[in-house]
Structure formats: structure tokens, C-alpha cells
Amino acid sequence: MHRSDTPSPSRLTALSSAVAALVLAQVLAGSPASAVPLPPPERRAAEVAAVTYDLGDRAYRLPSTGEPVEMAGVVHYPKDLGSAPRPLVVLLHGWHETCADRAAEAARSAAERAEDWDAYAAASEKLFSWPCAPGTPVLPNERGYDYLGEELARRGFIVLSVRANGVNASSVWGDENASARADLINRHLALWQKLNASGRGGLDGAFRDAVTNKPRRVDFRHRVDLNRVGTLGHSRGGAGVTWQAADRHRAQWPAGVTVRAVLALAPAYNVMTEDMSAYGITGTPLAVVRGTCDGQVGEEAFAFAADAAAGSTAGFHRFAMRGANHNHFNTQWSPSGGQVAARDDAGHDPARPGACTEPGGTVYDTQLSETAQRRAGTAYVAAFFERYLAPRP
């Protein structure tokens, strides 16, 4: 496990503490998200629209293994795109089941109770396959951030949430996994660069209404400011966006694309090598957010981000969200969504109802509800991207 000393207060900007205090005060008081740092009213869109695109479950193959990966995503945007290009925020989920196979989920749970690990592995293989078996629905991991895409779109951003099920089901691990996620982002950005420049390319005619699935034409030509791109990665997606923005990998960005801000949400890096130079970001602002009840990523997430930003001349922010777990940031992974493999990953003690900790932890916080956790996360994410991507007066 890679370790690092906790960054000194002098390396942390005032944004983290100010937003943390205000966000949590408003969340615990039950105030709406609009109570925490919002842009001027004239920058808020009255209506938001959403489209999806899917270029196929085998759109391309991982160079190192030949395993198939899809090119699919959901886009939230202001219904009135106006005349000025808008910043683009790309969201990338982490490692999670890929196929909504309820029979396999039940078989895996039974195998776990019986400690039949061969049966457990067989069921898991079905849940982590790609493409999914005929008749088995795809688990839409990218749709777990619709709430975030909608709010950022209201604030004037175009927001793309990318599906990475093929990477999740693949055999690539460690740095190679982070590299594969970064390459997926770059492939999507290349599509958007061509669409924005000419209205042509792979996305021409590919959009469908996010609710009805009917074809929809949206004219994004010259409406996307690819010189102001932000990225957010959750869990292993956090390592992926850090890799993608790292100094060493900037040359792989598509022509005309500049990443201006990176947010790692509970980044999982314990499977990564200890050569942090591959993740070093010196000229791009980086933020890291982690809940104190995260059952999948420990406090080393802060050390990972601090190491990545060790030589940075740009902003570095970190935010420990009291009472937040790992899965509630994604609605598909949360119990209330009723999806396959959804769960509350926080640690609990029957003697402390309503409280949570890290599994095996001894410090307890009042657990945030799913809604409250997303409200707090949205407020922080929006404040971060508005600071670094919004045009200056």
C-alpha cells in the first residue's frame, strides 16, 4: 500500500474548509443545495435536457488484451445552449458490477453464506461479464450521476457521464487499469472535438432521448469549449482521471482539448504501483473528496491525491465529508435504487443507530442519508468546477 504524510495546512487552499463548513451546515439543517455556493442567477439555466449515445458494446478493444470496451454515455446540457461555447465536465464511474443479473446476484449471495467460493466466483463472473449475456440488462453505472449532471447543467455546463463496463469486466489491473480508463476518456473527447468542430464524426446522428430512447438531433457545433474541460472520477475512476490529467500523459489528449480541473471522488489506488510519478499533476488544479464512512477506500485516498499534486503550482483541495460512505454518490450503487449489487458499504454498530464509521473503525459520525450525501457532494463539486472552469467577468 502506498503511503504518504498528510499534506500540511499550508498546502490546502481555503476553498476546502469554507465549502465543507457551509455545505455540511446547510445539509444537516435540511436546506436545499441552492443555499451553498451558486453562480450568479443569470448563469443558471431554466431547463436542462439529456441525451444518451451508444456506439456499441465492442466499439474498440483494449490494446494490451483485446478485450472489448463500449463507447456509451449520457449527456446533460442546458436546453438553451446559447451562442457562447460552454465548459465540458466528464464523469467516470469506478469498478462495479456490469450486468444486472438478479439470478447471479442471488446465487452469489447464497454461495457467500455457504462459503462455497467456487460458486461465488462463477456467479461473480456473470455479474462482471462484457458484453452481458443475451437477455441480461446492462447495469448502467454511468446513470448513477444523473443528479450531478442535471445540477451542473443548470449552472451552464455540458456534462458527459461515460460508461466503463468493458474496463470493469476486463483483466487489466493496477496502472494498466488507470491507463485504460484514461484512454476511454480521451476517445470520448476526440469524438466531441470532431462533433464540436464540424457536427460530424461518430456522434453525428447517435443521440437518443435519455427518457424515451427516441432519436434526437442536438446541434452541439461550436457550443462546447474543449479548452475548458473538467474531469471527475469516482473510485477507480478517480485514479483514471488523475492518470489522464498527469503531466506525463498530456500528449495523449486529443488536439484542441485542455483539461483545466480534476476531481478525484474517493479515488481507489491500493492496486496501483508505488511509482506515483505516473500520476503527477503540476499545472492543473486537483481536488479529492472522501467520506468518513467509506467502506471501500481508506484515508490513503488523501495521500494518493497529495502525492499526485506534490509538485503542483496549481490549486490542491481536499474535503473529508463527515458521515458519507462510498456507494451513495452513485444512485445505481445505492440501496434505494433497487439495482443489482446496490448496498450501504459503511460500517455500523447496532448499539449506535444512525451512526457510521469505516468498517473496523472506532470513530463514528452521524450517517448522511443518500439524498443529503449527494446534496453535499453536488455543492462541493459545483463550487470546484465553477471556480476553475467558469469564465471570468
Buried (B, 14 or more C-beta within 10 A) or exposed (E): EBEBEEBEEEBBBEBBBEBBEBBBEBBBEEEEBEBBBBBEEEBEBEEBBBBBBBBEBBBBEBEEEEBBBBBBBBBBBBEEBEEEBBBBBBBBBBBBBBBBBEEBBEBBEEBBEEEBEEBBEBBBEBBBBBBBEEEBEBBBBBBBBBBBBBBBBBBBBBBBBBBBBBBBBBEBEEBBBBBBBBBBBBBBBBBBBBBBBEBEBBBEEBBBBBEEEEEBEBEBEBBBBBEBBBBBBBBBBBBBBBBBBBBEBBEBBBEBBEBBBBBBBBBBBBBBEEEBEBBBBBEBBBBBBBBBBBBBBBEBBBBBBBBBBBEBEBBBBBBBBBBBBBBBBBBBBBEEBEBBBBEBBBBBEEEEEEBBBBBEBEEBBEBBEBBBBBBBBBBBBBBBBBBBBBEEE
